[in-house]
Structure formats: C-alpha cells, structure tokens
Amino acid sequence: MPKVSFFATEPIGDKLVTEIPGVGEVIGKRLTDAGFDRASTLLGQYLILKRNRDKFDKWFKEVCDASTRETDSCFDSLDQWCLRFLY
C-alpha cells in the first residue's frame, strides 16, 4: 500500500509531522522549527488554508523550501485523510 494511502487509513492522533508522506527528515526539521512538529498541527494549517492546493503549496514551499513532489505528496495525504475522517 502506498504511503499516502496508508496514512489516510488511521487517525492522526499524536503522530509526528514526519509520518506524513512528503515530509522527510529535512522538511520535518524545517516544519518543527516553524512550530509544526505534529501531523495534527500541519493538518490545522491545511484546514486554515481552506484545503486550497495553491495556497498550501505556496505556504509549504515558503516554510520548508520543499520540492513540488514533496508538496504534492503532503497535500494529497492530508486531503485523503480529510476525505476519510472529516467529510
């Protein structure tokens, strides 16, 4: 099962931000330094940005200096999680 699909099958709970697909060690450190150490905190930012891909992509790249692939993977994972657990 792809990491994106697996992430979307479980509650977020107290998972570290690095457990989100697209967030490796380097991106995770940058997010943690910016105050986003937990998956739930990053999910909150995703929701604040109204689940808008363009806004999230811009924010994520600015905060983490992430690649398009990393940004897309993270966004898709959060989006799939929301579709399963919130909507």
C-alpha positions, -999 to 999 in steps of 0.1 A, spaced: 0 0 0 14 34 -9 25 56 20 -2 82 11 -30 57 12 -17 41 44 -15 75 61 -51 81 53 -63 49 69 -55 58 105 -65 86 129 -37 113 132 -36 111 170 -2 122 182 18 113 151 50 133 143 49 155 112 75 132 96 49 105 94 31 124 67 41 114 32 63 140 15 77 151 49 111 135 54 138 143 80 149 177 64 114 190 57 103 177 91 131 197 108 121 229 90 85 224 99 93 217 135 115 248 137 84 267 123 62 253 151 46 224 132 60 193 149 29 171 149 8 159 120 -23 174 136 -7 209 137 1 206 99 -35 194 93 -47 225 111 -27 247 88 -40 228 58 -76 235 71 -68 272 78 -58 274 42 -92 260 33 -79 229 17 -68 250 -12 -39 234 -31 -24 266 -45 -24 283 -11 -10 252 7 17 247 -20 28 283 -17 29 282 21 46 248 23 73 258 -2 80 291 16 82 275 51 101 243 42 118 250 8 101 218 -3 100 204 -38 69 202 -59 69 164 -54 71 167 -16 45 194 -15 21 174 -37 26 143 -16 19 161 16 -11 179 3 -26 147 -12 -21 128 21 -38 155 41 -66 157 16 -72 120 15 -72 119 53 -98 146 55 -120 129 29 -119 97 51 -123 112 85 -139 146 82 -162 146 52 
